[in-house]
């Protein structure tokens, strides 16, 4: 019921929950004190209030930390065990469009009705018990608690938990007796919280190790590996390296998540699932004589889906002649290593005759049109030239001097060059949980960070062409966009004051030039990827 006594609509009830959830966001950046262990012990008090202690101790959990690929690893693992016949619960982060994406039951995000039921059950109990000295849990801590409530109430056979940030002080690390732990590829990210060396970062990730519980790691650089081994030894953890999956084990099929780096994640997922099955008394015979994986593993690895990672989506804008005229290649890469993997994947897609055999449509509303595109005759499609466009933003804690050169040079080494780069601010903001409604454009948006990104790009392009880096300000012109804001257009790039304006520019370009197929790489931020998906799906 609404405050005035009227019955709230389903949409209004959902908005109320999102507003309540947003109230738990205390910082406008992920780098707040809770990531560094601030009052970590409060989590155990919250569990007591929610009566979840016993339920968590009985959950059969796979716990995964890492810098790159932990979400993909968890997604593969969930799909494998679901195909083995188990009821699965999967908790991942961040969400791209709707917060419910973080909670999957049997591979499907939780429905609104159940989400609201469990959300208010947790929120109201905590609100009743908390005060100034014993505060409400912060945003991510609440989401982790909610995940435990959902998985306990829904009686899942296996809960697969992706660490949000770090490991040692992550909210998911209230788990004391997981069945098995995993560490995906480590690299440099969130150094302001986790440390400035791979060793320090590895130490934080190894914080999920539990005494006597086996663990697997993807292959790591020596510095990180030494620390993982040292931490494992102190806790009597049997730590094994999970090697990349041999593609020949898939019996001629392909991993459903695109990119060569996914074979690393798939190898780790296979090791984690095999250990989970063994330790829970459900061993599945792996016929080593034939050198193949169990059929359920193959099905799991070739049907798993994860939005925003190596995802290809045709724009459905009706004014464009055919769905293949404007195609978005979306990948939330935001570290140098993942940016290189993203660039390799994008380049491979472009070189392999573009999206002809590589569409990865994970949203049902695109299935029909993707089939139409795939059925177009090669000679019909080959009549068109192609233009590669970059649509980019990243958080200001990232270093564009590392990310953008890595992206540009990896693509260039595969013969792919961007005709234009577009820099935009994100629509979603950290301090407000996104809803069904698209946020309005902020007329006072600060574009200084986008101008910084543009300067880095223009200097890179100038250097790549053999010229000396020049002042970007001299080579660019100030123009007014549709909202009357001043934006900057240069030879190789443009800054837009909002994402919708950049999408409009792309659609106008595709409509104007019917002989060019525009291939847009969206990367640098999962938030940007989510914003683009929300816009082009409307």
N, C-alpha and C positions, 0 to 999 in steps of 0.2 A: 504493500500500500504506500502511496505517496504521502507526504506530510499533510496535505490538505484532505486526506481521507479517500481520494480517488484511486482507482486501480491503475497502476503504472503499466504502460505497454512493455512488451518484451525488450524492445530497444532501449527504453528509458531505464528499465531495471539493470540492463547490461551497462549502460553509461554510468549509472550510480556506482556500480561495482568498480568500474575503471577509475572513477573519481576518487573513491576510497583507496584504491591501490596507488594512485598517483600521490596521495597524501603521505605515503610512506617513503617517497623519494626525498631524501634530505639534502642531497647535493646535486649540482648540475653536471657532475662529472663522475665517471666510474671510480676515479682515484680518491675514494673517501676512506676514512679511518677503518671502516668495517672490513675492507679488503686486507688491512694489515693486522687483523686480529683484535680490533677494538671490542672488548667485552664479548669475546667469542663464547664464553661460558654461559651467556644469557640464552643461547640456543637450546641448551639442555633444560633450562627452566621453561622455555616456550613448549618444548616437547612434552614436559610434564603436564602443563596446563591443557594441552590438546590430547592428552592421554595416548601418546603415540610411541612411548618408549618400548613397550613390549612388541608392538607391531613392527617397528623398525628392526628390532633384534631378531625377529623371525623372518624378515624379508630376505629373499635370495637375490643379492645385489651384485651387479657388475658396475664398478666405479672407474671412470676414465678421466684422466687429466692430460694436459699437453698444450702446446702452443698452436700447432696446426693439425687439422684433421681429426680432432677429437669428436666433433659433431658427426662427421662422416663415419668414423669408426663405430660410434654408438648406433647410428642409423643402420649400418650393415648388420651389426650384432642383433638389433631388435628384429630385423627382417629375417635373419637366419633362424632365430629361436621361435619366432611366430610360425615360420614354415615347418618347424619341427613339432608344432602342435601345442605350444605353450601360450598362455595368456600373458601378454607383455605390457609393461608400462615403461614409457620412455620420457625422460625429462632432459630437455636441451635448452640452449640459449644462444643468441637472443631470438626473439620472434621477429618476423619480417613485416607482417601485416596485422595479425591478431594475436594477443597474448596467449590465447588458447593453444596456439601452435606448440607451445613449450611442453604441453602435457598430451602425450599420445597413448591411447589405449588400443591394443591390437592394431597398431599402425595408423590409427585415425585420431586426429585431434579431438579432444574432449568436447562434447556438445555444450551449447550455451546453458541448457537447463541444469546439467550436472555441475558445470563449472560454477554457476551461481549458488547452487545448493552447498557445495563444499567451501566455496569462497566465504560466504557469510557465516557458515558454521565455524570456520577458523577465525575470521576477523572479529566476530562478536564476542567469542570467548576470550580472545586476547585483549580486546578493547576493555572488557569488563575487569580484567585483572591488572592492567598496566596503569602506571602513574608517572609522575615526573622522575622519580628515582628508578623506576622499572619501566622503560619506554617500550612502545610498540616496536616490533622488529622492522628493520629497514626493508626496502623494496625487494631486493634479491633474497634476503633471508626469509621473508614472508613467502615468496614464490616457492622456495625449497621446502618450507614447512607444508605448504599447500600440496606440493607434489607427493610428499609422504602420506598426507591425509587421503588424497585421491587414490594412490596405489594400495593403501591399506583397506580402504572402504570397498574398492573394486576387486580386491582379492587377486591381484596379479600373481602369476607364478614366478615371474622374474621382473625386477626393476632395474633399468639401465639408466645410470645417472651420469650426465656430463657435468664436469666441474665448470663453474661459471668463470672464475678467475683464480689463478694460482693453484692451490691445493690444500696447503696446511690450514689456512684460515677460511677456506671456502665453506659456505653454508652447508653444502652436501657432505662435508667431512664430519658431521655428527655420527655418521655410520661407523660403527665399531667392529662389525664382523661381516664384511662383504664376502662373497664367495671367491671373487678374483678381482684384481686391480689391473689397470692398463695405463701406459704412458704413450701417447702419440708423439709425433715428431716435435722436437723442441727447437726453439729459435728465439730471436730477440723481439719481445713484445711486452708491453706494460712494465717497462723497466723502472718507471717511477714508483712502482709498487713492489715488484718481484726481485729487483737487483739488476746490476749492470753487466754481469758476466753470465755465460751459459751455466757455469757451476752454481751460481746463486739461484738462478731460475730453476735449474734442475732440483736443487734442494727444496724449494717451495713446492714443486710439483710432487716430489717424493713424499711430501707430507701426508699423502693419502695412503701410503703403505701401512699395513696393520700387522702386528706380530704374528708370524707363522702363516699368513695368508699369501698364496702364490701371486706373482705379478708378472706381467709381460710388458715389454717395451718395443716400440719400433726401433730400427737402427738409429743410433745417436752419434753426434760428434764425440770424440774421445773425452773432452773436458766434461761434457754432460754425463757421459756413460760412467766415468769414474765416480762421480758424486752419487748417481743412482745406485751403483753397486755397493758403495760404502754405506748408504742409508739402509739398503736392503740387508746387508750383512748384520748391522746392529740390531735389526728386528727379526732376524732369522727368517727373512723372506726369500723364497726361492725365486729369483729373478731370471727370466729367460728372454732372449731376443726373438721377436716374431719377425721373420723375414718376409719381404714382399711376396704377394701371391703370384704364383706361376700362372700366367694367362692360359696355358694349355690345359689346366685343371678344370676349366669352365666348359669343356666339351664343345668348343666352337662358338660359345655365346660370349657376350661382352658384359662387363660390369655396367650396372644401370647408372652409376655416377660417373660422369665423363672426366677424363684427364689421367695421364700416366701415374700421377702421384696417388691416385685412388687405390692402386695395387698395394701400396704401403699400408693404407688404412684397412683394406680388405684382409691383408695378411694378419694384421693385429686382431681384427674382429674374429677371424677364424680361430686363432689361438685362444682368445677369450671365451668364445662359445664352446670350444672343445673342452676347455678346463671346467667351465660352468656345468656342462652336461656330465662330465666325469665326476665332479665333486658333489653333485646333487643326486647321483645314482641313476642317471639317464644316459649312459654312454651310447653313442651311435657308432656303429662299426664303420671304420674308414677303410675301404678295401685298398690297402697299399699295393696289392698285387697288380691292380689295374692302374694305379697311380692317379686315381680320380678322387674328387671330393664327394661326400654324400650328396644325394640328389636334393635334399632339403637345403643344404648349404648353397648349392649352385642356384637354386631358385631364389633364395634369400638375397644373394649377392647380385643377381641380375634383375631383380624387381624392386629393390630398395629405392625410396625417393626422398629427396631433400631439396627444398626450394632454395634458390639463391646461390647454389654452388654449381658452377658449370651448367647453367640452365639456359636454354635457348627458347625464346618466345617471339612469335610473329605479332606485330602490332595489328590490331583488329579495326583500326580507324577506317570507317567506311569510305572515306574520300580517296583512299589509295587503291590503285588499279587491281593489285593482287596482294595477298598476304605476305608474299616474299619480298616486297619492295622495301619494307622497313622491318629489320629484324634486330631484336635486342639479345645480346649475349651477356648474361648476368653472372657475376662471380664476386662474392664478398671479400676477396683477398685484401688484407690490410697490413701484411708484414712483407719484408723483402723476399723471403723464401716463397711465400704463397703467391706473391705478385709474379714471380718468375714462372711458377707452375701455371698460373692463370694465363700469362702471355703465351706460354707454349700451347696450352689448350686452344686459345682463341686462334692462334696462327695455324694450328693444325686443322681447325674447322674451316678456316678460309681457304687453305691450300687443298683440302680434300673436296673441292667443288662446293665449298660453302656448306650450308646446312642440309644438303641433299639426303644424307643417310644418318645425320647426327641429331635430329630434333629430339629434345628431351622434354616433352610436354608433360608436366606434372599436374597441371590444373585441368579439370575435366572440361572446362568451357573452351579449351583450345584444341581438343582432340580432333574435331571434325575439320577445322581449317588447316591443322597441321598435316592431315592426310591429303587434303587438296593440294597443298604445296608440294608434298613428297611425290604426288602423282603427276606433277607437271613434267612435261617432256624435257629432257636435258637440252635439246637444241633450242627449245623455246626460252629456257632460262639463260642459256649461254649467250643470247643476243645482247644481254644487258651487261654494262660495265658495273663494277662494284666500287664503293667508296667506304673506307673504314673510318669510323668516327669514335672518339673516346669521350665518354661521359663520366666525369670523375669528381669525387670529393673524398676527403679523409679527415679524421679528427685532428685537431691542432697538436695533440701530443705525438702524432706520427711525424716522421721526417720525410718530407717530399723529395729531398735531395737523395734519399735512398730508394724510395718507391718508384718515382717517375722514370729515372734513368734505367732502373731494372726492367720496368715494363717496356719502355721504348726500344731499348737495345735488344731485348730478347725477341720482341716482335720483328725488329729489323733484321736480326740474324736469320729469321725464317722468311725473309722477303716481304714482310707485311709492314706498311707504313701508314700512319694515320693522316688523313686529309685535313682533319680539324679536331681539336680538343675543346670540349665544353666543360666549364667549371661552374658548379652550382652549390648553393647551400642546401642542406637536407631540409625536408619539410618536417619530419618528425623531430621532436626535441626530447632531450634526456629526462627533463623534469615532468613530462606528461605522457601517460600511457596512451598510445594511439587508439582511436575508436573507429567505428564504421565510417564516420564522416571525415572527409578530407580537411585538414587544417587550412585556414585561410592564410594567404601570404602576408608576411609581416612587412608593412610599408617602410619600416625603419631598419630593415635587416642590414647587418654589418657584413660587408663583402670583402673586408680587408684580407681575410684568410684566402678567399678565392683568388684575389689579385696576387697574393704571394705564390699560390700554386701556378697561376698563369705565367708569372715571371720565370719560375723554374723551368716550365715547359718551353717557353719561347727561347730561353738561353740554351736549352738542350737542343732544340731544333736548329738554332743558328749554328751551334758548334758542330752538329751532325752534318750540316751542309758545308762545313769547312770554313765558315766565317768566324769572326770573333764575337764573343758575347757583347751585345749592345744593350743600352738602356731600353727596357721594354716600354717605358713611358713614351720614348721618342718614336717607337715603331707602331704604336697603337693609337686608335682614335676613340674618343668618348662619344657614345651615342645614347639616345634615350630609348628605353624599351617601352612595351605596351602600357606599363604602369607609370611611365614618366620618370622612372629611376635612371640615373646615369650608370651605364655599364660600359665595359671596355672590350673592343673588338680588335684583335691583332691579326697578323698574317696567318698564323697557324692555330689560333685559339680565340675563344670568346668567353666572357663571364656573363652569366645570366643571373638576374636577381631572384629567380625562383625556378624550381624544377618544372612546373607546368609550362613556363615560357620556353624552356629548352626543348621540351617534348613537342610543343607547338611548332618551334623552328624546324625540328626534324621532320615532322609531318608535312609542313609546308614545302620543305625541300624535296621530300619524296614525291609529293603531288605535282610539284613544278617540273621535276626532271624525271620523266617516265622511263628514260633509258638507263637509269642508274639504280642499282640495288644498294640501299644503305645498310651497312652492318655496324651496329653500335655496341661497343664494349662498355658495359657499366660495371665499374669496380672502384675499390678504395675503401668501401664502407658497406657493411651489411645493412645499415640503416638506409643508405641511398638505394641499395638494391630493393629493399622493402618498399620504399617510397615509389620507385619506378613501377614495381609490380602493382601496387595499389592504383596508380594512375592509369596504366594501360589496360587494367582489368575492368575499369568502370565502364 
